[in-house]
Amino acid sequence: MVFKVPEVRKVYTIEDLDRVQVDYDRSTDTLHIVFGEGNEEADEAILTENDVGYRIKGGRIIGITVYGLLRRLGMEV
């Protein structure tokens, strides 16, 4: 899957779609999505203006973090 990170002029791929881990941390209202085993070290980390973080390794997105998830959905934390 090819994915363009908003606000960044690069295109990345997402692999390991059959091994996706999703975790929500209520104490920080943060959603973590990990592609693959989850033990890879990122080469690059990008935080966009809309508080979404991307972890990149070798041109692949290995993780996405959404900060303030319930706030975005109009729900209380």
C-alpha positions in Angstrom: 0.0 0.0 0.0 1.3 3.5 -0.9 0.7 6.3 1.5 1.4 10.0 1.4 2.0 11.6 4.7 0.1 15.0 4.9 2.4 18.0 5.1 5.4 16.0 3.9 6.4 15.8 0.3 7.3 12.1 0.4 5.4 9.0 -0.4 5.9 5.9 1.9 4.7 2.4 1.7 2.8 0.4 4.4 3.6 -3.3 4.5 2.7 -6.2 6.8 -1.0 -5.3 6.6 -1.7 -8.8 7.8 0.1 -8.1 11.0 -1.4 -4.9 12.4 -1.4 -4.2 16.1 -3.7 -1.5 17.5 -3.6 -0.2 21.0 -5.5 2.7 22.7 -4.0 4.4 25.8 -6.9 6.0 27.6 -4.6 7.8 30.1 -3.0 9.8 27.2 -5.9 9.6 24.8 -3.5 8.1 22.2 -4.1 5.5 19.5 -1.0 3.5 18.4 -1.1 1.5 15.2 1.9 -0.7 14.5 2.6 -2.6 11.2 4.6 -5.8 11.5 6.2 -7.2 14.6 6.4 -3.8 16.5 10.1 -4.2 17.5 11.7 -2.2 14.6 13.6 0.9 15.4 12.5 3.9 13.3 15.0 5.8 11.1 12.7 8.8 11.0 9.8 10.2 13.0 7.4 12.8 11.7 4.8 14.7 13.8 2.3 16.6 11.6 0.5 19.8 12.6 -2.6 17.8 13.3 -0.9 15.7 16.0 -0.4 12.5 14.1 3.0 10.9 14.4 4.5 8.5 11.8 7.4 6.2 12.4 9.4 5.5 9.3 12.1 2.8 8.5 13.6 2.4 5.1 10.8 4.3 3.3 8.1 2.2 5.1 5.6 3.4 7.7 6.1 1.1 10.6 3.8 2.9 13.0 1.2 5.7 13.3 0.2 7.4 16.5 -2.9 9.5 16.7 -2.8 12.0 19.7 -6.1 13.2 21.2 -8.3 10.5 19.6 -11.4 10.9 21.7 -11.1 14.7 21.5 -11.1 14.4 17.7 -14.2 12.3 17.8 -16.0 14.8 20.1 -16.0 12.4 23.0 -14.8 12.9 26.6 -11.6 11.4 27.8 
